[in-house]
């Protein structure tokens, strides 16, 4: 055994690295003593493995039991500190709550005192502005509608013109074709008359 | 095995957050191995089953103390080893805690089950294992039957790797002499 680069038992028990195994296999090819030792160890292992594992007679399982489980508060606390995402979310939530509380707790400014005439004047101004805004919106809408109508009309005229030109072209082509056929027929007729004479 | 370790880590994470079903799934993956390890150590089916249940309960209660979920299996078998030796100490108070009695238990530690191999071979193997010391036998069980690496065995047994190797090599030399003798190979 002393002649081998590694312990034969480590080799048989699969405790050597890939490179060590390769060296060992190379050695075993040329050393009958180590080869015999490895063979005996393999036979021993094979004999031991003839004793098979048994099936467990009764499956083990647990049901949820408060005695063995951490309390919900402890679980929540642990989960909170165990997750960076949750911790970040909790921080953001706390910051939001702080902002809302600060906003609600700030006293609102008192409304300024206002006379009846001032109120009436403001109401008139508001009504005038509202009317002006409505008129402007209606005018803009009418202008948009008019523009759209003009565009549609132009597009229709253009399409009509294109269709007309296409039709004219087809007529011209047909006429040319018929003219050619007529010429060909006339030439054939002249040729036939000449031959008959 | 690597994928299994990854999935185990996921289940451990869920179990730590109180998911009992995730833990039950984890149990279903390892209960057979833990049971057979204990059965071969204590040599009694009833004790092995009781101990297996205790092992998984203790593991659940201490799951938060497991620093590296990737080392769950070695940690679980460490608990199993401790539970088995606890039982030995209860049964045999005269022992100073170093391990079970030298003589084999009445049920025979190795388990033949419904082996397809010849009865003579099964008996030879059982008898050869019985003649080992408890420490040597446990080293063989962890390595040959459970497939642990030397480092994991050292973690489970709480001893140096050199001690693990020494126990295992001595055991293998003895077993080899009985199961694969030089002049009568082909057991």
Interface residues (C-beta under 8 A of the other chain):
Chain A: X9 X13 X15 X39 X40 X41 X43 X44 X45 X47 X48 X49 X50 X51 X52 X53 X54 X55 X56 X57 X58 X59 X60 X61 X62 X63 X64 X68 X69 X70 X75 X78 X79
Chain B: X17 X18 X20 X23 X24 X27 X28 X31 X32 X33 X35 X36 X39 X45 X49 X52 X53 X56 X57 X60 X61 X110 X111 X112 X113 X114 X115 X117 X121 X122 X124 X125 X126 X129 X140 X143 X144 X145 X149 X150 X168 X169 X172 X175 X176 X179 X180 X182 X185 X186 X187
